[in-house]
């Protein structure tokens, strides 16, 4: 799983907080390389 989902309930407003798991964070170098490649185009 790449994302964690945590539902928060603060009084009336509800929201969902997403964060990357360790597996998702391990993709950071790949995503940064793709970003760098895309900036060259």
PDB file of N, CA, C and O in Angstrom, chain B, residues numbered from 101:
ATOM      1  N   UNK B 101       0.850  -1.178   0.000  1.00  0.00           N
ATOM      2  CA  UNK B 101       0.000   0.000   0.000  1.00  0.00           C
ATOM      3  C   UNK B 101       0.895   1.240   0.000  1.00  0.00           C
ATOM      4  O   UNK B 101       1.877   1.306   0.739  1.00  0.00           O
ATOM      5  N   UNK B 102       0.551   2.209  -0.825  1.00  0.00           N
ATOM      6  CA  UNK B 102       1.369   3.410  -0.965  1.00  0.00           C
ATOM      7  C   UNK B 102       0.850   4.586  -0.147  1.00  0.00           C
ATOM      8  O   UNK B 102       1.609   5.502   0.167  1.00  0.00           O
ATOM      9  N   UNK B 103      -0.444   4.569   0.202  1.00  0.00           N
ATOM     10  CA  UNK B 103      -1.041   5.683   0.940  1.00  0.00           C
ATOM     11  C   UNK B 103      -1.711   5.199   2.215  1.00  0.00           C
ATOM     12  O   UNK B 103      -2.281   4.109   2.264  1.00  0.00           O
ATOM     13  N   UNK B 104      -1.631   6.037   3.253  1.00  0.00           N
ATOM     14  CA  UNK B 104      -2.394   5.809   4.470  1.00  0.00           C
ATOM     15  C   UNK B 104      -3.501   6.848   4.504  1.00  0.00           C
ATOM     16  O   UNK B 104      -3.298   7.989   4.088  1.00  0.00           O
ATOM     17  N   UNK B 105      -4.643   6.471   4.985  1.00  0.00           N
ATOM     18  CA  UNK B 105      -5.787   7.369   5.058  1.00  0.00           C
ATOM     19  C   UNK B 105      -6.246   7.430   6.507  1.00  0.00           C
ATOM     20  O   UNK B 105      -6.482   6.395   7.131  1.00  0.00           O
ATOM     21  N   UNK B 106      -6.374   8.637   7.042  1.00  0.00           N
ATOM     22  CA  UNK B 106      -6.841   8.804   8.407  1.00  0.00           C
ATOM     23  C   UNK B 106      -7.998   9.791   8.403  1.00  0.00           C
ATOM     24  O   UNK B 106      -7.845  10.940   7.988  1.00  0.00           O
ATOM     25  N   UNK B 107      -9.158   9.335   8.869  1.00  0.00           N
ATOM     26  CA  UNK B 107     -10.321  10.221   8.927  1.00  0.00           C
ATOM     27  C   UNK B 107     -10.269  11.007  10.227  1.00  0.00           C
ATOM     28  O   UNK B 107     -10.036  10.442  11.295  1.00  0.00           O
ATOM     29  N   UNK B 108     -10.485  12.292  10.133  1.00  0.00           N
ATOM     30  CA  UNK B 108     -10.470  13.168  11.299  1.00  0.00           C
ATOM     31  C   UNK B 108     -11.860  13.761  11.484  1.00  0.00           C
ATOM     32  O   UNK B 108     -12.537  14.074  10.505  1.00  0.00           O
ATOM     33  N   UNK B 109     -12.276  13.913  12.693  1.00  0.00           N
ATOM     34  CA  UNK B 109     -13.574  14.504  12.986  1.00  0.00           C
ATOM     35  C   UNK B 109     -13.371  15.587  14.041  1.00  0.00           C
ATOM     36  O   UNK B 109     -13.263  15.296  15.232  1.00  0.00           O
ATOM     37  N   UNK B 110     -13.323  16.815  13.595  1.00  0.00           N
ATOM     38  CA  UNK B 110     -13.177  17.940  14.508  1.00  0.00           C
ATOM     39  C   UNK B 110     -14.505  18.658  14.578  1.00  0.00           C
ATOM     40  O   UNK B 110     -14.867  19.438  13.697  1.00  0.00           O
ATOM     41  N   UNK B 111     -15.218  18.374  15.645  1.00  0.00           N
ATOM     42  CA  UNK B 111     -16.537  18.938  15.879  1.00  0.00           C
ATOM     43  C   UNK B 111     -17.429  18.716  14.656  1.00  0.00           C
ATOM     44  O   UNK B 111     -17.812  17.576  14.397  1.00  0.00           O
ATOM     45  N   UNK B 112     -17.766  19.731  13.913  1.00  0.00           N
ATOM     46  CA  UNK B 112     -18.698  19.594  12.795  1.00  0.00           C
ATOM     47  C   UNK B 112     -17.981  19.201  11.513  1.00  0.00           C
ATOM     48  O   UNK B 112     -18.495  18.393  10.739  1.00  0.00           O
ATOM     49  N   UNK B 113     -16.800  19.763  11.280  1.00  0.00           N
ATOM     50  CA  UNK B 113     -16.090  19.517  10.024  1.00  0.00           C
ATOM     51  C   UNK B 113     -15.345  18.188  10.078  1.00  0.00           C
ATOM     52  O   UNK B 113     -14.673  17.871  11.060  1.00  0.00           O
ATOM     53  N   UNK B 114     -15.480  17.432   9.019  1.00  0.00           N
ATOM     54  CA  UNK B 114     -14.750  16.177   8.883  1.00  0.00           C
ATOM     55  C   UNK B 114     -13.792  16.312   7.713  1.00  0.00           C
ATOM     56  O   UNK B 114     -14.118  16.950   6.712  1.00  0.00           O
ATOM     57  N   UNK B 115     -12.631  15.725   7.829  1.00  0.00           N
ATOM     58  CA  UNK B 115     -11.705  15.724   6.713  1.00  0.00           C
ATOM     59  C   UNK B 115     -10.861  14.464   6.757  1.00  0.00           C
ATOM     60  O   UNK B 115     -10.798  13.775   7.775  1.00  0.00           O
ATOM     61  N   UNK B 116     -10.225  14.178   5.654  1.00  0.00           N
ATOM     62  CA  UNK B 116      -9.386  12.990   5.516  1.00  0.00           C
ATOM     63  C   UNK B 116      -7.951  13.443   5.293  1.00  0.00           C
ATOM     64  O   UNK B 116      -7.685  14.315   4.466  1.00  0.00           O
ATOM     65  N   UNK B 117      -7.043  12.850   6.030  1.00  0.00           N
ATOM     66  CA  UNK B 117      -5.625  13.168   5.883  1.00  0.00           C
ATOM     67  C   UNK B 117      -4.936  11.989   5.206  1.00  0.00           C
ATOM     68  O   UNK B 117      -5.064  10.850   5.655  1.00  0.00           O
ATOM     69  N   UNK B 118      -4.214  12.258   4.139  1.00  0.00           N
ATOM     70  CA  UNK B 118      -3.490  11.226   3.417  1.00  0.00           C
ATOM     71  C   UNK B 118      -1.995  11.404   3.664  1.00  0.00           C
ATOM     72  O   UNK B 118      -1.502  12.529   3.741  1.00  0.00           O
ATOM     73  N   UNK B 119      -1.287  10.302   3.785  1.00  0.00           N
ATOM     74  CA  UNK B 119       0.168  10.358   3.899  1.00  0.00           C
ATOM     75  C   UNK B 119       0.747   9.114   3.245  1.00  0.00           C
ATOM     76  O   UNK B 119       0.077   8.089   3.120  1.00  0.00           O
ATOM     77  N   UNK B 120       1.999   9.220   2.832  1.00  0.00           N
ATOM     78  CA  UNK B 120       2.669   8.103   2.174  1.00  0.00           C
ATOM     79  C   UNK B 120       3.173   7.094   3.198  1.00  0.00           C
ATOM     80  O   UNK B 120       3.620   7.467   4.282  1.00  0.00           O
ATOM     81  N   UNK B 121       3.097   5.818   2.846  1.00  0.00           N
ATOM     82  CA  UNK B 121       3.696   4.772   3.667  1.00  0.00           C
ATOM     83  C   UNK B 121       5.183   4.726   3.342  1.00  0.00           C
ATOM     84  O   UNK B 121       5.654   5.459   2.473  1.00  0.00           O
ATOM     85  N   UNK B 122       5.921   3.865   4.037  1.00  0.00           N
ATOM     86  CA  UNK B 122       7.351   3.710   3.734  1.00  0.00           C
ATOM     87  C   UNK B 122       7.541   3.258   2.290  1.00  0.00           C
ATOM     88  O   UNK B 122       8.463   3.707   1.608  1.00  0.00           O
ATOM     89  N   UNK B 123       6.668   2.370   1.832  1.00  0.00           N
ATOM     90  CA  UNK B 123       6.759   1.898   0.450  1.00  0.00           C
ATOM     91  C   UNK B 123       6.534   3.047  -0.524  1.00  0.00           C
ATOM     92  O   UNK B 123       7.250   3.164  -1.519  1.00  0.00           O
ATOM     93  N   UNK B 124       5.549   3.895  -0.248  1.00  0.00           N
ATOM     94  CA  UNK B 124       5.296   5.056  -1.091  1.00  0.00           C
ATOM     95  C   UNK B 124       6.469   6.020  -1.081  1.00  0.00           C
ATOM     96  O   UNK B 124       6.854   6.550  -2.123  1.00  0.00           O
ATOM     97  N   UNK B 125       7.038   6.246   0.097  1.00  0.00           N
ATOM     98  CA  UNK B 125       8.197   7.142   0.201  1.00  0.00           C
ATOM     99  C   UNK B 125       9.402   6.595  -0.558  1.00  0.00           C
ATOM    100  O   UNK B 125      10.245   7.362  -1.024  1.00  0.00           O
ATOM    101  N   UNK B 126       9.484   5.277  -0.683  1.00  0.00           N
ATOM    102  CA  UNK B 126      10.619   4.696  -1.409  1.00  0.00           C
ATOM    103  C   UNK B 126      10.573   5.034  -2.892  1.00  0.00           C
ATOM    104  O   UNK B 126      11.577   4.874  -3.585  1.00  0.00           O
ATOM    105  N   UNK B 127       9.430   5.499  -3.397  1.00  0.00           N
ATOM    106  CA  UNK B 127       9.305   5.894  -4.802  1.00  0.00           C
ATOM    107  C   UNK B 127       9.776   7.329  -5.059  1.00  0.00           C
ATOM    108  O   UNK B 127       9.828   7.765  -6.209  1.00  0.00           O
ATOM    109  N   UNK B 128      10.114   8.055  -4.007  1.00  0.00           N
ATOM    110  CA  UNK B 128      10.497   9.457  -4.164  1.00  0.00           C
ATOM    111  C   UNK B 128      11.630   9.657  -5.177  1.00  0.00           C
ATOM    112  O   UNK B 128      11.516  10.546  -6.021  1.00  0.00           O
ATOM    113  N   UNK B 129      12.711   8.879  -5.137  1.00  0.00           N
ATOM    114  CA  UNK B 129      13.775   9.078  -6.140  1.00  0.00           C
ATOM    115  C   UNK B 129      13.284   8.863  -7.572  1.00  0.00           C
ATOM    116  O   UNK B 129      13.716   9.562  -8.489  1.00  0.00           O
ATOM    117  N   UNK B 130      12.396   7.912  -7.760  1.00  0.00           N
ATOM    118  CA  UNK B 130      11.859   7.641  -9.094  1.00  0.00           C
ATOM    119  C   UNK B 130      11.019   8.820  -9.571  1.00  0.00           C
ATOM    120  O   UNK B 130      11.143   9.255 -10.715  1.00  0.00           O
ATOM    121  N   UNK B 131      10.164   9.333  -8.690  1.00  0.00           N
ATOM    122  CA  UNK B 131       9.301  10.463  -9.043  1.00  0.00           C
ATOM    123  C   UNK B 131      10.137  11.706  -9.321  1.00  0.00           C
ATOM    124  O   UNK B 131       9.852  12.453 -10.257  1.00  0.00           O
ATOM    125  N   UNK B 132      11.176  11.930  -8.504  1.00  0.00           N
ATOM    126  CA  UNK B 132      12.048  13.087  -8.739  1.00  0.00           C
ATOM    127  C   UNK B 132      12.777  12.961 -10.068  1.00  0.00           C
ATOM    128  O   UNK B 132      12.948  13.956 -10.772  1.00  0.00           O
ATOM    129  N   UNK B 133      13.212  11.749 -10.425  1.00  0.00           N
ATOM    130  CA  UNK B 133      13.891  11.538 -11.712  1.00  0.00           C
ATOM    131  C   UNK B 133      12.928  11.798 -12.866  1.00  0.00           C
ATOM    132  O   UNK B 133      13.312  12.396 -13.871  1.00  0.00           O
ATOM    133  N   UNK B 134      11.681  11.354 -12.728  1.00  0.00           N
ATOM    134  CA  UNK B 134      10.681  11.606 -13.773  1.00  0.00           C
ATOM    135  C   UNK B 134      10.399  13.096 -13.904  1.00  0.00           C
ATOM    136  O   UNK B 134      10.220  13.599 -15.013  1.00  0.00           O
ATOM    137  N   UNK B 135      10.357  13.806 -12.783  1.00  0.00           N
ATOM    138  CA  UNK B 135      10.128  15.256 -12.808  1.00  0.00           C
ATOM    139  C   UNK B 135      11.278  15.948 -13.541  1.00  0.00           C
ATOM    140  O   UNK B 135      11.054  16.810 -14.391  1.00  0.00           O
ATOM    141  N   UNK B 136      12.505  15.564 -13.204  1.00  0.00           N
ATOM    142  CA  UNK B 136      13.680  16.152 -13.839  1.00  0.00           C
ATOM    143  C   UNK B 136      13.672  15.883 -15.347  1.00  0.00           C
ATOM    144  O   UNK B 136      13.977  16.773 -16.142  1.00  0.00           O
ATOM    145  N   UNK B 137      13.324  14.654 -15.737  1.00  0.00           N
ATOM    146  CA  UNK B 137      13.229  14.306 -17.131  1.00  0.00           C
ATOM    147  C   UNK B 137      12.160  15.132 -17.845  1.00  0.00           C
ATOM    148  O   UNK B 137      12.369  15.600 -18.964  1.00  0.00           O
ATOM    149  N   UNK B 138      11.010  15.307 -17.185  1.00  0.00           N
ATOM    150  CA  UNK B 138       9.908  16.065 -17.773  1.00  0.00           C
ATOM    151  C   UNK B 138      10.236  17.549 -17.956  1.00  0.00           C
ATOM    152  O   UNK B 138       9.719  18.192 -18.869  1.00  0.00           O
ATOM    153  N   UNK B 139      11.085  18.084 -17.098  1.00  0.00           N
ATOM    154  CA  UNK B 139      11.465  19.489 -17.209  1.00  0.00           C
ATOM    155  C   UNK B 139      12.376  19.736 -18.415  1.00  0.00           C
ATOM    156  O   UNK B 139      12.499  20.869 -18.880  1.00  0.00           O
ATOM    157  N   UNK B 140      13.002  18.693 -18.911  1.00  0.00           N
ATOM    158  CA  UNK B 140      13.898  18.828 -20.067  1.00  0.00           C
ATOM    159  C   UNK B 140      13.118  18.947 -21.371  1.00  0.00           C
ATOM    160  O   UNK B 140      13.615  19.474 -22.366  1.00  0.00           O
ATOM    161  N   UNK B 141      11.894  18.451 -21.344  1.00  0.00           N
ATOM    162  CA  UNK B 141      11.088  18.433 -22.583  1.00  0.00           C
ATOM    163  C   UNK B 141      10.508  19.802 -22.868  1.00  0.00           C
ATOM    164  O   UNK B 141       9.805  19.980 -23.863  1.00  0.00           O
TER     165      UNK B 141
END
